[in-house]
Structures are given as C-alpha cells and as structure tokens.
Amino acid sequence: MAAAINRQLEGSAIRLLGMERASASFCAHTMCSSREYLYLIPAYCFRPKSSSAEADPQPSSDATPAADSDDGLLSDEELSAVRAALSQFVGTHSFHNFTDQKVSGADKTATRYMMAVDIGEQQRISGTVFVPIRYHGQSFMLHQIRKMTSFVTALMRRTIPTDAIQRAFCTAHKLPQIPKAPASPLTLRRCFYDRYEKRRAAARDGGPERASVHFPCCASEQQHFLTAHIYPHIVEREAEGEFRAFVSELDKYDIDAPLPAAPGGADDPKPLGEQMGSEPPHDEST
C-alpha cells in the first residue's frame, strides 16, 4: 500500500514512510501526548555582531554559505551558554510573550509544559555549521518555538539582558512583540502517543496484535528524507540571506520599548521593574 501511494506522489515533496493499523478508537490528533520539533539554526547567529556586520547590516544577495560560516563550530563555552539559556524553558510556564499579542499572562491557554529543550551535535551542511535545537513539549502555541529560538539567539548576541527569559514568563507584563526566527528550519519530528502505546502493549485479549504508532522501523527513512529534501531547502534560504536578515532585525529589538497604548485609552502598564517586584516569574515544575 505504501509503495502504491508513493507512486502517486512521485514528483512531489511528500512521502509515505510507513503505515500501521490502529485500534478503532485511535485519534492521531486528540491522543497525542507530546510533540518533538527540531529547529536548525546557523551557528554564526549565536555570536555577537561584528564590526563589519554593524557597518553593513543588510544581507548580501551574493553571500555564500561558506562565507557566512567562517567562524566555524561553536566552542564548548558557547554551547554551554546556549544550553543554559534553553534549560530555562523546561517546566511549566506562561508563554504569553512567545505567541501573538492576543494572549495575556492571565490566559490559562498560555501555560504550557516543556518536557525537554536542548541542542544536538553541530552539523556542517554545504559549508555552513548548523546547530539543531530540540523542543519536546506537551503542546505549543502559535509561533512559540520560533520566538523561543529568537530569544535565545538574542541572549547569545547580548542584545537583551541575561534575565530576559524569566522576565518574559512574568504573567503581569507583556513584552514588545518578539521577532520570529525563520520558519524554514522548523520541522515536526515526532508525535508521541504514550497512553495508546501503554494500552497497546498491555492488551492481552486475544485480538490482533497492533504495531507501534511511533514507527521505530522508519527512523532511517525519516533521516534520509530530512537530509535529501529538507536540509537543502534550509541551506538555500541561508544562502539567500534569510538568517542574516533575521539577526539584523533581532539586533534592533528593545525589550524595554514602550508598548502601544491599549484601545479605549487604557492606562499604560506599570514599568516592568515594578511588576516584577510585585509578582515573581511563573516557574512551576511538574
């Protein structure tokens, strides 16, 4: 069946890597217990802007991946700093500042549980060093991963204070709109169905044996598809200057910039320092 479907998909960027029969009650959307995303970002984005970047902040149309990655791999010290920043996202927090401006800190839907956030081994692809960031969470808000990536990048580039992530979790304050990291490197890698898998493994009713919907047998095919079809697209966008344009915009971000006046003439929010003093950042482990 998979081979027949893929013959119909020839010429497109869609492939069916595997299929399994699930129980009649299985729902891929509502029964998903957590999701894992991967974000691939050039290593140079994490370094503070150089004097040459300050002189010419606009990305060059003829820039090549090799030219953009001449700084090479991140050092152990830089990697530790990235991991330390990412680790602050782990746990239950209000991510109201990491989505659109329609959600406030008081909105319960902004509270999300991040199970693991870390980086993998650096990879040199077509001359550019990329750092893979793994985000594993129970659920995510619109643009959340791209804005978390932006915040960590800004921390590494030293354009926002070291306590910026904890300030962003403060439910009483809304930050200026955080620039979004490029969309092209963000991929959904895995959906987890832990409750279904436990019931499947424990079933002993004499019925047909169900295979895992985590598809462990397809891991190599998934990696091949990622390497052959997704990585070249990311490299192409990097060569076009997408990431240079992103960090140029990010370097202008002012975390303390005043917010636009609320509709109806509402009073301006209190200064962030006062609000942080009256209500500490929401940081609740589960």
Buried (B, 14 or more C-beta within 10 A) or exposed (E): EEEEEBEEEEEEEEBBBEEEEBEEEBEEEEBBBBBBBBBBBBBBBBBEBEEEBEEEBEBEEEBEBEEBBEBEBBEEEBBEBBEEBBBBBBBBBBBBBBBEEEBBBEEEEBBBBBBBBBBEEBBEBBBBBBBBBBBBBBEBBEBBBBBBBBBBBBBBBEBBEEEBBBBBBBBBBBBBBBBBBBEBBBBEBBBBBEEBBEBBEEEEEEEEEBBEBBBEEBEEBBEEBBEEEBBEEBBEBBBBBBBBBBBBEBBEBEBEEEEEEEEEEEEEBEEBEEBBEEEEBBEEEE
